[in-house]
Amino acid sequence: MRLAIAIAVVGVLCAAPALPAQTITAYKTGERTTGQTKQCYYDGLGSEYTRTVSSIELCPLSIQVTSRRSEPSPGPSPAPRSTFTAYKTGEETTGSTKQCYYEGLGSRYTRTVQSYQLCPLSISIER
């Protein structure tokens, strides 16, 4: 009898369909215009999402996305993220945009802003 119940339970578990991808709402956290496009930044359940639109369009306040969250895997948890500051080393204007150059902890970084905007003197980098 126990064997029959165990076989029935295994059969039900094996026949269960895979979980479908979950659609969630991600909310706008910011935006950046570069040239003819605008990057809209969103957060949904702790994951970051980006949508690119024309520079003259408004970013939607929220978007529907497929969740990137998966079941936690056994093993060590990921290391906590840290931030550091990179300082401006130069800039270069090309057309309607300006590339701002930074260095921090031996690495170089670039941020793009409108040509009429000032480059920040420093930026935060998340590792």
C-alpha beads as a LAMMPS data file, in Angstrom:
LAMMPS data file: protein, C-alpha beads

127 atoms
126 bonds

1 atom types
1 bond types

-500.0 500.0 xlo xhi
-500.0 500.0 ylo yhi
-500.0 500.0 zlo zhi

Masses

1 110.0

Atoms # bond

1 1 1 0.000 0.000 0.000
2 1 1 2.779 2.434 0.903
3 1 1 4.544 1.568 -2.346
4 1 1 1.408 2.385 -4.357
5 1 1 1.036 5.756 -2.605
6 1 1 4.714 6.579 -3.166
7 1 1 4.423 5.700 -6.880
8 1 1 1.279 7.838 -7.190
9 1 1 2.986 10.822 -5.513
10 1 1 6.044 10.533 -7.767
11 1 1 3.769 10.322 -10.828
12 1 1 1.883 13.464 -9.831
13 1 1 5.110 15.389 -9.169
14 1 1 6.635 14.347 -12.494
15 1 1 3.479 15.279 -14.399
16 1 1 3.245 18.754 -12.837
17 1 1 3.869 21.461 -15.458
18 1 1 6.822 23.808 -15.102
19 1 1 6.014 27.148 -13.512
20 1 1 5.341 29.854 -16.126
21 1 1 7.383 33.045 -16.151
22 1 1 5.885 35.609 -13.808
23 1 1 4.974 39.066 -15.095
24 1 1 5.562 41.863 -12.598
25 1 1 5.310 45.653 -12.551
26 1 1 8.608 47.564 -12.456
27 1 1 8.557 51.210 -11.368
28 1 1 10.631 54.057 -12.803
29 1 1 13.729 55.009 -10.818
30 1 1 15.397 57.388 -13.269
31 1 1 16.270 58.281 -16.835
32 1 1 19.241 59.452 -18.904
33 1 1 19.088 61.124 -22.329
34 1 1 21.977 60.528 -24.725
35 1 1 21.726 61.980 -28.208
36 1 1 18.492 60.863 -29.895
37 1 1 17.534 58.243 -27.288
38 1 1 16.541 58.141 -23.648
39 1 1 17.233 55.249 -21.286
40 1 1 14.456 54.739 -18.744
41 1 1 15.502 52.847 -15.585
42 1 1 13.126 50.672 -13.548
43 1 1 13.154 48.497 -10.425
44 1 1 10.989 45.412 -10.077
45 1 1 11.341 43.198 -6.991
46 1 1 14.957 44.245 -6.561
47 1 1 15.990 43.670 -10.198
48 1 1 16.909 46.523 -12.541
49 1 1 15.334 46.903 -15.988
50 1 1 15.977 49.388 -18.804
51 1 1 13.762 50.551 -21.644
52 1 1 15.051 52.786 -24.469
53 1 1 12.718 55.359 -26.041
54 1 1 13.103 58.383 -28.318
55 1 1 14.664 61.372 -26.556
56 1 1 11.420 63.346 -27.001
57 1 1 9.175 60.653 -25.466
58 1 1 8.236 60.467 -21.809
59 1 1 9.374 57.403 -19.887
60 1 1 6.397 55.389 -18.613
61 1 1 6.098 55.528 -14.806
62 1 1 5.799 51.723 -14.717
63 1 1 6.267 48.815 -17.144
64 1 1 5.284 45.137 -17.199
65 1 1 8.317 42.824 -17.295
66 1 1 9.048 39.131 -16.925
67 1 1 10.544 38.538 -13.503
68 1 1 14.243 37.655 -13.469
69 1 1 13.933 36.105 -10.025
70 1 1 14.576 32.406 -9.866
71 1 1 14.413 29.909 -7.077
72 1 1 17.324 30.358 -4.716
73 1 1 20.084 27.909 -5.441
74 1 1 21.748 26.057 -2.635
75 1 1 25.192 27.315 -1.817
76 1 1 26.852 30.444 -0.554
77 1 1 24.951 33.702 -0.807
78 1 1 26.357 36.349 -3.163
79 1 1 28.844 38.819 -1.760
80 1 1 27.365 42.177 -0.758
81 1 1 27.825 44.944 -3.298
82 1 1 30.051 47.866 -2.480
83 1 1 30.410 51.315 -3.987
84 1 1 33.376 53.584 -4.520
85 1 1 33.978 57.011 -6.014
86 1 1 35.596 57.631 -9.411
87 1 1 36.919 61.121 -10.137
88 1 1 36.750 63.088 -13.398
89 1 1 39.890 62.978 -15.547
90 1 1 38.614 64.635 -18.725
91 1 1 35.795 65.157 -21.201
92 1 1 35.185 65.193 -24.948
93 1 1 32.257 66.726 -26.850
94 1 1 31.031 64.936 -29.979
95 1 1 27.982 66.442 -31.638
96 1 1 25.096 66.802 -29.197
97 1 1 26.680 64.648 -26.477
98 1 1 29.670 64.879 -24.179
99 1 1 31.696 61.939 -22.875
100 1 1 32.890 62.428 -19.304
101 1 1 35.929 60.319 -18.329
102 1 1 36.583 59.057 -14.793
103 1 1 39.129 56.909 -12.940
104 1 1 38.603 54.977 -9.742
105 1 1 40.510 52.082 -8.158
106 1 1 42.688 51.726 -11.256
107 1 1 39.787 51.446 -13.736
108 1 1 38.419 53.947 -16.248
109 1 1 34.728 54.797 -16.655
110 1 1 32.722 56.897 -19.120
111 1 1 29.403 58.696 -18.661
112 1 1 27.560 60.418 -21.490
113 1 1 25.653 63.670 -20.957
114 1 1 24.161 66.335 -23.232
115 1 1 26.847 68.590 -24.725
116 1 1 25.516 71.622 -22.831
117 1 1 25.574 69.846 -19.438
118 1 1 28.470 69.867 -16.997
119 1 1 30.229 66.597 -16.232
120 1 1 29.966 65.668 -12.544
121 1 1 33.333 65.979 -10.777
122 1 1 32.868 62.470 -9.351
123 1 1 30.530 59.488 -9.782
124 1 1 29.616 56.490 -7.602
125 1 1 30.449 53.075 -9.017
126 1 1 28.746 49.943 -7.695
127 1 1 30.724 46.703 -7.727

Bonds

1 1 1 2
2 1 2 3
3 1 3 4
4 1 4 5
5 1 5 6
6 1 6 7
7 1 7 8
8 1 8 9
9 1 9 10
10 1 10 11
11 1 11 12
12 1 12 13
13 1 13 14
14 1 14 15
15 1 15 16
16 1 16 17
17 1 17 18
18 1 18 19
19 1 19 20
20 1 20 21
21 1 21 22
22 1 22 23
23 1 23 24
24 1 24 25
25 1 25 26
26 1 26 27
27 1 27 28
28 1 28 29
29 1 29 30
30 1 30 31
31 1 31 32
32 1 32 33
33 1 33 34
34 1 34 35
35 1 35 36
36 1 36 37
37 1 37 38
38 1 38 39
39 1 39 40
40 1 40 41
41 1 41 42
42 1 42 43
43 1 43 44
44 1 44 45
45 1 45 46
46 1 46 47
47 1 47 48
48 1 48 49
49 1 49 50
50 1 50 51
51 1 51 52
52 1 52 53
53 1 53 54
54 1 54 55
55 1 55 56
56 1 56 57
57 1 57 58
58 1 58 59
59 1 59 60
60 1 60 61
61 1 61 62
62 1 62 63
63 1 63 64
64 1 64 65
65 1 65 66
66 1 66 67
67 1 67 68
68 1 68 69
69 1 69 70
70 1 70 71
71 1 71 72
72 1 72 73
73 1 73 74
74 1 74 75
75 1 75 76
76 1 76 77
77 1 77 78
78 1 78 79
79 1 79 80
80 1 80 81
81 1 81 82
82 1 82 83
83 1 83 84
84 1 84 85
85 1 85 86
86 1 86 87
87 1 87 88
88 1 88 89
89 1 89 90
90 1 90 91
91 1 91 92
92 1 92 93
93 1 93 94
94 1 94 95
95 1 95 96
96 1 96 97
97 1 97 98
98 1 98 99
99 1 99 100
100 1 100 101
101 1 101 102
102 1 102 103
103 1 103 104
104 1 104 105
105 1 105 106
106 1 106 107
107 1 107 108
108 1 108 109
109 1 109 110
110 1 110 111
111 1 111 112
112 1 112 113
113 1 113 114
114 1 114 115
115 1 115 116
116 1 116 117
117 1 117 118
118 1 118 119
119 1 119 120
120 1 120 121
121 1 121 122
122 1 122 123
123 1 123 124
124 1 124 125
125 1 125 126
126 1 126 127
